[in-house]
Amino acid sequence: MSASLRRRALAEAVGSAALVAVVVGSGIQAAELSRDVGVQLLANSLATVFGLGVLITLLGPVSGAHFNPVVTLAAWFTDRREGDGLAARDVAAYVPAQIAGAVLADAMFGTSLVRWSTHDRSAGHLLLGELVATAGLVLLIFGLARVGRAHVAPIAVASYIGAAYWFTSSTSFANPAVTIGRTFTDTFAGIAPGSVAPFIAAQTVGAVLGLALMAAVFGRPAPARADTPAVHGPELTAPTLP
């Protein structure tokens, strides 16, 4: 990665803040324009698809556009043996930046920065939805990289998250940073603080399952030939989602 660690961490914080702003802001607007929950979810999911695609396209060349601690940790785990991917110090900078960016996002909506959500999401079927959503996201991101199609990540990842809004019971948070950020808004998109730890646990298990599925489906990467330069960079780990 050619950008300095400071620039990459800043890109992750800005991207995470913008992502939560899209999710929360579109939820607020949808709730004000319609009382139909289906219409609200449709507006929320469409805004997230478009916003996420734009953010990955814009910031992917700088930081990889993770915006998601489980994606960062998965990228570090998969690259650790090669030594030229994400290092531990990168992870230590990325994850706090992602969470800090998410926490600050609510400020633009003219409400108090801390207004705890009362939207309980602790039911078991919702946690299963989060596990499935996160596993699919990780499988998609790293599967695209494995088959040399990481360049389509902005479209593919945004499309997957848009679909997962509808096919998962949890509406696919699939992101610990976004989950934490959404506790600070008592709106359509919020999540009660008491539901956060189980959600993050489900997301973590989902990430592990996604990596296992990626290895099972695509196998181990072929070793690079001595006369063939290895291809690495932020575009190989560009993701994700709310």
Buried (B, 14 or more C-beta within 10 A) or exposed (E): BEBEBEEBBBBBBBBBBBBBBBBBBBBBBBBEEEEEEEEBBBBBBBBBBBBBBBBBBBBBBBBBBBBBBBBBBBBBBBBEEEEEBBBEEBBEBBBBBBBBBBBBBBEEBEBEEEBBBEBEBBEEEBBBBBBBBBBBBBBBBBBBBBEEEBEEBBEBBBBBBBBBBEEBBBBBBBBBBBBBBBBBBBBBBBBBEBBBEBBBBBBBBBBBBBBEBBBEEBEEEEEEEEEEEEEBBBBBBBBBBB
